């Protein structure tokens, strides 16, 4: 949602809770899982869609072609639905289900998997590296300079400064990317900060914090802007993959 009419615009993604960048089998029922640091095999829950309709489907669920000896039945490794060869001809890596080598997927799922692959290869590294921000908690009027990064297991946002905070991705309900201005020639708005709403275990109501891009050791805000852009991509993928 783009809220206009204010000096700083808000690009909002409501996750509704339960989103996670954590590894498969981490206990999260939805979100965008990634490969864990040490793999002990995929969670049985993630294999359930693959077996859902394979034995009972008699027609392609995209073009309605009837399966026979010549038109063979295939299933998408992501959604588990049945397709003919023409409607499931794309092969794309599917890291969230431990398929690192390309596997058969339907056209719709292949697009999502390609976006996820780009995230894993590019934006995830930026989030893990972290960046410097001016962080304001709740109604406080004084921001604190902190480094914000994604934890190595991709389950938490870690903020380090004079104090230390960890916020579980699964407890974040709303992410607002604050943008300002437009690049010359009508380019995209620049990411300037981020507003988070989240819940704390054992507490009632939602907590909130605001991060504004800060300068790093080289007096540059570019790392913070890159981190915000990566976080925006992550939240959009979380939102889009809730039903995947």
C-alpha positions in Angstrom: 0.0 0.0 0.0 1.4 3.4 -1.0 0.3 6.2 1.3 0.7 9.5 -0.5 0.3 13.1 0.6 3.1 13.2 3.1 6.8 14.2 2.9 7.9 10.7 3.5 5.9 8.0 1.7 5.2 4.6 3.3 5.4 1.3 1.3 3.6 -1.1 3.6 3.6 -4.9 3.7 1.4 -6.5 6.3 2.6 -10.0 7.0 -0.1 -10.8 9.5 2.4 -12.7 11.7 3.9 -16.1 11.1 6.4 -14.9 8.4 9.9 -16.3 8.6 13.1 -16.3 6.8 14.1 -19.4 8.8 15.1 -22.8 7.6 12.6 -25.6 6.8 11.4 -27.5 9.8 11.8 -24.5 12.1 8.2 -24.7 13.2 6.9 -21.8 11.1 3.8 -22.7 9.1 4.4 -20.1 6.4 7.0 -17.8 5.1 10.1 -17.9 2.9 12.3 -20.7 4.3 15.9 -20.9 3.3 18.6 -23.6 3.5 19.8 -24.1 7.1 23.4 -23.9 7.9 23.6 -27.6 8.7 21.1 -29.8 6.8 19.6 -32.9 8.4 17.1 -33.5 5.6 13.8 -31.8 4.6 10.9 -31.6 6.9 8.1 -34.1 6.1 5.7 -31.2 6.1 7.3 -29.6 3.1 6.9 -32.8 1.1 3.2 -33.1 1.7 2.1 -31.0 -1.4 4.2 -33.2 -3.7 2.0 -36.3 -2.9 -1.3 -34.5 -2.6 -2.8 -35.1 -6.1 -0.4 -37.3 -8.0 -2.4 -40.5 -7.7 -5.9 -39.2 -8.3 -5.6 -36.5 -11.0 -6.7 -37.5 -14.5 -6.3 -34.2 -16.3 -3.8 -31.4 -16.5 -4.8 -28.8 -13.9 -3.7 -26.0 -16.3 -5.0 -26.9 -19.8 -7.4 -29.7 -18.9 -5.7 -32.2 -21.2 -6.5 -35.8 -20.3 -3.6 -37.9 -19.3 -3.0 -41.1 -21.3 -0.1 -43.3 -22.5 1.2 -40.5 -24.7 0.4 -37.5 -22.6 2.1 -38.3 -19.3 1.3 -36.9 -15.9 3.8 -34.7 -14.1 3.7 -32.8 -10.9 5.1 -29.4 -9.9 7.7 -29.8 -7.1 6.6 -26.6 -5.5 2.7 -26.7 -5.4 2.2 -30.4 -6.0 -0.5 -30.0 -8.6 -0.6 -32.2 -11.7 0.3 -31.0 -15.1 1.1 -32.2 -18.6 4.7 -31.8 -19.9 3.9 -28.6 -21.8 2.4 -26.9 -18.7 5.3 -27.9 -16.4 8.3 -27.7 -18.7 10.3 -25.2 -16.7 13.0 -26.5 -14.4 14.2 -24.1 -11.7 16.1 -24.6 -8.4 13.9 -24.8 -5.4 16.0 -24.2 -2.3 13.2 -23.8 0.1 12.4 -27.5 -0.3 16.1 -28.6 -0.5 16.1 -28.9 -4.3 19.3 -27.1 -5.2 19.4 -28.6 -8.7 16.7 -27.4 -11.1 13.4 -29.3 -10.8 10.2 -29.4 -12.7 7.7 -26.6 -11.8 4.6 -25.1 -13.3 4.8 -21.7 -14.9 3.3 -19.8 -12.0 5.6 -21.5 -9.4 8.6 -21.1 -11.6 8.2 -17.3 -11.5 8.1 -17.3 -7.7 11.1 -19.6 -7.4 13.1 -17.5 -9.8 12.5 -14.4 -7.6 13.4 -16.4 -4.5 16.6 -17.6 -6.2 17.6 -14.0 -6.9 16.9 -13.1 -3.3 19.1 -16.0 -1.9 21.9 -15.1 -4.3 21.9 -11.3 -3.8 19.7 -9.7 -1.1 20.3 -12.3 1.6 24.0 -11.6 1.7 23.2 -7.9 2.2 20.8 -8.6 5.1 23.4 -10.9 6.8 26.1 -8.2 6.5 24.0 -5.5 8.2 24.1 -1.7 8.0 24.1 1.3 10.3 20.8 2.9 11.3 19.4 5.5 13.7 16.9 3.4 15.7 14.0 4.8 17.7 12.1 2.4 20.0 8.4 3.0 20.7 7.6 6.6 21.6 11.2 7.5 22.5 12.4 10.8 21.1 16.1 10.0 21.0 17.4 7.6 18.4 20.3 5.3 19.0 23.0 4.4 16.5 22.9 0.7 15.9 23.9 -1.9 13.4 21.0 -3.9 12.1 21.5 -7.3 10.5 19.8 -10.6 9.9 20.9 -13.5 12.2 23.0 -16.3 10.6 20.0 -18.7 10.9 17.8 -16.1 9.2 15.2 -16.1 12.1 15.9 -12.8 13.8 16.7 -9.2 13.2 19.7 -8.3 15.5 20.3 -4.7 16.6 23.7 -3.9 18.2 24.8 -0.6 19.7 25.0 0.5 23.3 22.3 -2.1 23.8 21.4 -5.4 22.1 18.1 -6.5 20.8 16.8 -9.5 18.9 13.4 -9.5 17.1 12.1 -12.8 15.7 11.0 -12.5 12.1 8.0 -14.7 13.0 6.8 -12.0 15.5 6.8 -9.1 12.9 3.3 -8.2 11.8 3.9 -5.1 9.7 6.8 -3.6 7.7 6.7 -0.1 6.3 9.6 1.0 4.1 9.9 4.8 4.3 11.0 6.4 1.0 11.9 10.0 0.1 12.2 11.9 -3.1 12.6 10.7 -6.6 15.8 10.3 -8.6 16.3 12.7 -11.6 14.4 11.7 -14.7 11.5 10.1 -12.8 13.4 7.2 -11.2 12.3 5.2 -8.2 12.0 6.7 -4.7 15.0 6.2 -2.4 14.6 4.0 0.7 15.2 6.2 3.8 14.1 4.0 6.7 11.8 1.3 8.0 9.0 1.1 10.5 8.3 -2.3 12.2 5.4 -3.5 14.4 6.1 -6.7 16.2 5.0 -8.7 19.3 7.2 -9.6 22.3 6.8 -13.0 24.0 4.8 -12.5 27.2 3.7 -9.0 26.5 0.3 -7.6 25.4 -0.1 -5.4 22.4 2.4 -4.6 19.6 5.8 -2.9 20.0 7.2 -0.7 17.4 10.5 0.7 16.2 11.8 3.0 13.4 15.1 2.7 11.6 16.4 5.6 9.6 19.5 5.2 7.3 22.7 6.1 9.1 26.2 6.8 7.9 28.8 4.1 8.1 32.5 4.5 8.9 33.0 6.1 5.4 30.2 8.6 6.0 28.0 6.9 3.4 24.4 5.9 3.7 24.6 3.6 0.7 25.0 0.4 2.7 21.8 1.3 4.8 19.9 2.0 1.6 21.0 -1.3 0.1 20.0 -3.1 3.3 16.5 -1.5 3.2 16.0 -2.4 -0.4 16.9 -6.0 0.4 14.5 -6.0 3.4 11.8 -4.7 1.2 12.4 -7.5 -1.3 12.3 -10.1 1.6 9.0 -8.8 3.0 7.4 -8.9 -0.4 8.5 -12.5 -1.0 7.2 -13.4 2.5 3.9 -11.9 1.6 3.7 -13.5 -1.8 4.7 -16.9 -0.6 2.3 -17.2 2.3 0.1 -19.6 0.3 2.9 -21.3 -1.6 
